[in-house]
Every structure is written in C-alpha cells, then in structure tokens.
Amino acid sequence: MTTRRAIVVGGGIVGLCTAWFLQQDGFEVTVLERESVGAGSSWANAGWVMPARAVPLTEPGTVREGLHGLFRSSHPFSVSSWSDPSMWWFLTRFAANCTRRRWEAARHAMSGLNGRCLEAFDQLAAHGVTASVTHSPILVGYRDRGAARHFPVGPDLIELSVEAAQHKAPQLGSAIQSVVELIDTRHVDPAAFLADLSHAVQERGGYIKARNVVEIRPGVRVVTHLDTIKTDVAVIATGSRLSTLTRPLGVRTPVRAGRGYSFTVATDVPAPYPIYLPEQRLACTPVAGGLRIAGIMEFAPESAPAREGRLDAMARAAAGVLRGVDWSTRAHEWVGSRPITSDGIPVVGSTRIDGVYAAGGHGMWGVTQGPATGMLLARQIATGEPASELLALDPLR
C-alpha cells in the first residue's frame, strides 16, 4: 500500500500537533514554516491548558469593554489600526456575535473539541512528548472582595481563603482580597513543548522546511516562494495569517490578529502555580527562572511594531497585586498574534478543494485546543469521515 503524503503549512502548536497525529495514522509528513517553529503566538504565551474554561472571545461584555479601551493604549483591549477598512468590517462582525445567544451557541460549538483536549495531551505524553507539561491548579486572585462571585461557577472551582492561597502561591500580595482555585488544569512552557513536538515529528521521519507558502491550487499543489509541491493532503495552520491562504478556498469566516504581549521576571522564591488576575487581565505562569506575565488583546496588523508602553502598563498593573518579584529583571519581551475569528469559533475541517483542510482561529486557546484539533482532524483525514466534534467548526460555515 502506498504511503499517503501530507504537507502541513505552519509550525505552531496546531500545525505540529496535526503533523504528529497524521504520522500516527500512517502519513508521510512535511511541515512548511516561513520562519522558525513556534515563531507566532505559540512561542511565549501563557501556556495554560484549561478546556473547561476555554470559551469563545465573543462574550457579551466584550464590546462594552472594548469601547472603554479603544483610545487608551494602557487598556487590556484596544484597536491600533483604524485606517484599515477591513479592520472595521471585522470588528463589526465580531461585535454582532457578542450577544448572549450567539455566545452560548459558539460555546456549544466548541464543547466537543474541549471534551477531547486532555485525551490528546495524554496521547502525546504516552509517546514521549512530555516536555514541560505540569499538572497544577490555577489560582484566580481579585483585589475587589466581591468580584470573585462574577467568576463562572463550575465543578472545577474551589474557593480558598486568602491565607491558604498565599501559602500556596507566595507571589499573591496583600492587595488580593479574594481567591478561587481552578482544578483539572495543566500548564506548559510553550517553547519547550514545541521543541519537543518538532523533535518528535522529525524523529518519526517527518521534515520541517523553511518555506513561505503563497497559494494552494486544485490537485493539492502547494506553491511556495521556491517551488510547487504536489501532495495528497494539505493542512493550512498558519495562525493569524490563515485567511490569506484559505479565503480563495471558500473559507468565509475571517481570521485576524489579536496580539498579545508577555515578558518574564525573576521571583524571590520559585512560583509554584499559575496565577490569573482577572481585573488586570493578566496570566502569570511559572517558567524556569521566574514568572511569565502575559496579557493584552490588541487588534492590529500582524506586521505592525509592538505598541510603546504596553509592557510597562502590564508591569505596573501586576506590581500592584504581586509581591516577591524583581521588576528590574524584565526579560524575554515578546509580542505575538493570536488568530481570532469573527464569531469566536475555530475553523477546522475541509475547504472546497478536495484534500485541502484548514485548522486555526483558536484565539487564546491554541495551547489548550491544539493537540485535540490535530488528533481529530488527522483522524478525519485518514478515514474520510467528518469528526462529530468538528462539525460545528466547519471552515465553510
């Protein structure tokens, strides 16, 4: 039997997971990445795995919060490219989906994928892809004593006293007045996890090549800046650049860049657990040598330079509630683009060209949902049967 060939366009977590699971199903796989593995939003994000809390970004309060931050560069939510007509068009569609009914529908659409997330991580771990995956709770801390009651309840949530929380996480400062704990969560160091994943793909005979893909043609011909490659299957997993390649293939749901920022600081004692600060919209993750602070949702062109003052504003906000942090050691400063869809739902599945698939638009949940996306899409490609968990994520919806 002839081995089927697959090309995966994009070397982030979604692309590499799809490549790995395609290999599980017997495909010969080549990954094409225009830069380096994980160069986009996969490299320095918060790295949280929390499928029970992975909800669409089109929450009903998002528009109201966005209006507060439109012209404030220090706000966690902002728009920095008003001269781009396509940005207006995208934001109009995004706002139209920020209703309770549509958000609930989007959350239901993602539920099947979320339900398979931990299984996919476990499959990777069973075959040696375990780098920097840590099973630990996430502590959610509030300055406003009554604000915690607005955090969505669920079986994964435990209320803690402030004293107990500070014993668990010494970085929670005296300004914190209320804490809840999320269980059944994990976190990863995204860079280490991606390095382990790319190594595993290559160890199994896969290739990772530097190519800028410019077009996918009928007959599954992948056109790059250097050559044209004929293959049996192509998967487009290019993050916030997804629409560039998928729009000609009938994918009408737009994907735009929702940029995030992060940096790392040293701590007096090792940070044992991740911390979420909802009022500041900051995610704090233990990494080697300190704590990674990640946040911001900024709609801007992917190629635009980092916005001045963003990291300073994040540091000031975090310094008001954290302790035992040496803010003078700020390092590994990063800005990356999360792939945001206008309806808050990822696009995963077939395009209108036979043999060509799209996988992206996961927003802030690429680490959480990437392995499950790869597992389910690879199975669909191998069997020819649409995965039931992916039906609501149809790229041609």
N, C-alpha and C positions, 0 to 999 in steps of 0.2 A: 504494500500500500504506500502510495506517495505521501510524503510528509507535507502538510499544508504550511504555507509561509504566511507570516503576518508582519506588517510594519505598524509600529505604534509611534505616532507623531507626538512628541512631548515627553520629557524626562522628569516630570514632577511625580508626586506620590500617586496620582490617579493613573498616569501613564505607566509607571514602573510596576504598580500592582497588577494592572491589566496584562502587561507583558509576562509577569511571573505566573499568573493563573492561566494564561494561554499556553505557556510551556507545560503546565500541569496537564493540560488537555492535548498535549502532543504536537503543538505548533512549533515551527522554527521561527524565532522572533528576532527582529531587528528594531531597536529604538532609535529614532532620529530626534536629536535635540539641537536647537540652534545655538545654545550657549553651553552651560555645564549642567549636570544633573542637579535638579532642585534649585536652579537659579531664580525661579519665580517666587511665588508665595509659599512654596513648600519648605524653604530653607530655614527661616528664622521666625516662624510663627510660634504661637503659644504651645502647640503640640498636644492639645488635650483630646482625649478620646472619651466622649460622653454622649452616647447615642440617645439616651433617654431625654437629653436636653437639646438635641440637635433639631432646632425648629427653623422655619423659614424666616428670612430677614424682613419680610413684609408685614411685620407686626403692626397692629392698628395705631400704636403711638409713634411709629417711626416718622410719619410726615410731620407731626407736631414738633417732635424733637429736631427734625431736620430744619424746619423753618427757624428755630432758635439759633441754629448753628451756621446758617448759610453764609453769613458775612463775618463770622468770628473764627479766626484761624486757630484759636485755642480750644474750640469746641470739639468733642469726640466725633461729631458728624459734620461734614462740610462738603461743599462743592467748590472746585477751584478752576473750573473751565466753562464759564458762562458764555463764552464766544462760540462754542461748538454747538451748532443746531441739533446734532444727533444726541448730545447730552440732554438737551431739553426734551427731546422726543422720548429718550429712555426714561428719564425721571418722571415724565407724565404717565407713562405706562406703569412704572414702578408704584407711583402714588395711587393709581387706580386699583392696584391689587392690595393696598394696605387697609382693607376692611376686615371686620371680624369674620364674615362669611368666607371670603376668599382665603384669608389666612388659615382658617380651620381646614378648608379644602386642601390647601398646599401642605399643611402639616400631615393630613391623612395620606396625601400622595407620597410623602417621604417616609411614612411609617414602615412600609415593607423593607425598604433599604436599611433603615435604622435597626430593624429587628435582626439583621444578619451581620451587623458590624463586628461584634465581639467574636463571632464564629470565624470570620475572615482573619482577624488578628491571630486567633488560636491556630488556624491552619498554617499561617506563615511561621508562627513560633514552632510548630511541630516539625517544620522542615528547616529550622535553624535561623530564621530571620527574627532575631530577638533583640538586636542592639537597642539598648536604652529604652526598652518598654518597661514602665514601672506601674505596678498596681497600687494605687493610693487614692484616698478621698481628696476632694477639693473643698477648701474652706471658703465660705462666702461671707465677707465682712462688711458691715454697714456703720457709718457714723451716726445716722439717724436711727434711734432705737426702734421706732415703729416701722421703718422701711422694709424690714425683713418680711412682714406679713404680705407684701406685694409679690414676693418671690413665689412662683408657681409651686404648689404643693405636689407631693408625689411620694411613692414608696421608697424612693432613693434619697429622701431628705431627712436629716436628723437635726433637731435644734440643740445647740450647745450653749453652755454658759460662756461668757467672755473669758473667764479664768481658765476653763478647760481648753478653750480654743487657743489661748495664748501659750498654754503649756504644750500643746501640740505644735503650734507654729509661732515661735518667739518673734517673728517679724511683724505680727499683728500689734500695732501700737495702742497707746492709751486712748486715742480718739475713737477707736472701734467700740461701739455700744451694743451691737447685736451680731450674732454669728449663727449660720446654719452650715451643715456639712452634707456634701453630696457623696454618696457611696456608689459602688459599682462603676467606678471611673478609673481611667489609666492616663498616663501622660508619657510622651516620648520626647527625646531630643531629635527634632526633625532631621537635622543634618546627619547625625549618626545613623538614624533609621534608614534614610535614603541611601547612604553609602553602603550599608549592609544589604539593602534590597538590590541596588545596582550590581554589587558584587555577586549576589546570588543568581541574578539573571545571566551574568557573563559566565559564571561557573557552570551553568547548565548548557552552555553553548550559544547563548544569545549574544548579540552585538549591540553596542551603543556607539553611534556615529554622530559626528558633528555635521548637521545638515540644516539648512533653512528651507523648509518646505513652502512652496509658493502656490501649489494647486494640486487638487486630486481630480483626476479625469476618469470618465467611464472606462470600464475594463480594469479598474483598480490600478491605475497608473499614478504613482506618486512623483510629482515633479518637484525637484529641489533646485537650488541655485547652481548645482554642479551636474546633475544628471536626472534621468527619468527611470524610475524603478517599477517594474511590473511585479505584482504580488497577488496573492489570493485574497487577503483580507487587509484592510487598513483601519486603524482606530485613531481618531483625532482627539488628542487630550492635551490641548495647548493652553489651558487655563484661561486667562482673561483675553487671550487672542483667539479664542475658539471661533467667534463669529466670522473672522476673516476667511477661514477655510470652509466653514460649514454653511454660510449663507448661500453660496452657489449650489449647495447640495440639498436645498429645500428646508433648512433649519431656520424657522422664522422667529423663534424666541431669542431675543438679543442677549448677549453676554458682554458686560462692561467691567472695567477695572474698578474695584472698590479697594483702594490702597490702605494698607496697614503699616504701622511703624513699630519697631522694637529696639531695645538695647539691653545690655547686660551690666549689672553692678555687683560688686563684692558685698558679702554679708559677714557680720561678726561671727556668726555660727552658721553651719550649713542649714539651708531651708529644707525642712523635711517634706513639706506638702505644697502643692499649688494653692494659690490664693486668688480669688476673684473679688474685685472691688466694683460692684455694680454702679454705684453713684459716680465713680470716676471712669467707668467703662474700661478698666484695666485688668488684664490677665497676667498673673505673676507665676512663673514656672521655675522650679529648681533646675539649674544646669551646673555643669562642672565649674566650680569656682565662684558660684554666686546665684543670682536671680535674674531671669529674663523678664523684662517688663514689656508687654505688648498691648497695643490698642489702636484706636482711631479707625473711623470709616470715612474715607475721603474719595469722593468721585472725581477722578482726574485722569487724563490720558496716561497710559502706561509709561510712555517715554518722558513725561514731564519730570523735572528735577524735584527732589524732596522739598517740601514746603518749610521755609525757615521758621523756626520757633516751635515746631511740632514736638520734637523730643524734649525741649526744655519745659513745655507745658505739661507733658506726661510726667516728667520727673518731679515737677512742683506738686502735681496732684497726688502722686504716690507718696512723696515725702511727708505729706500731711497726715498719713494714716499708717505708714510703716515705720519700724524702728530697727536699729542694728544694721543699717545699710550705709555703706560708704558711697555717697553720691558722686564723689570726685573721681571714682574709678570707672565711670561710664565708658563702655566699650562695645564693640560689635554692633555699631549703629546700623540700622537696616530699614529700608522701605521696600515693600513688595506689593504686588497686585493680586487681590483675591478676585476670583471670577464670579460676578454677581449676575443673576438672571432677573429679568423684569418682573417675573411672577414668583420669585423666591424658590422655584423648584429646579433641581438639576436637570440637565439634558443628557440622557443615557440611552443609547439604542441605535437603531438603524437610521440611515439617511435615505434619500430617494435613489441613491446609486447602490446597486447590489454589491455587497461585500465591503461597504464603507460605513463606519459607525462613528458616533460622537460620544464623548464621555467628559463632562465638565459642568461648570456652573454651580459648584457646591458651596459657594460663598465662604463663610468662615469654618465650614465643616469638612474641608478636604482631607484632613488627617483622620477625623472620625470615620468618614464615609468612603475614603479612597480604597481601602482593601476590599470592602464589600462590593463596591462598584466594579472593581476588577474581577472579583470572583464571579459575580452574577453575569456580567457582560461576557466574560470568557466562556462561561457555560452556554449562554445563548448563542454565541458564535459557533461553538463546537457542535451543538446539537441542532441548530436551526430553529429551535423552539423559543419564543419570547419568554423571558423570566417573568413570572407573575409580579414580582416585587418591582420590576422596572416598567410595567405597563403605563403607569401614570407619569413616568418621566420621559415618555416618547419624544424624541427630538422634533418630530413632525407635528406635534400637537398644535 
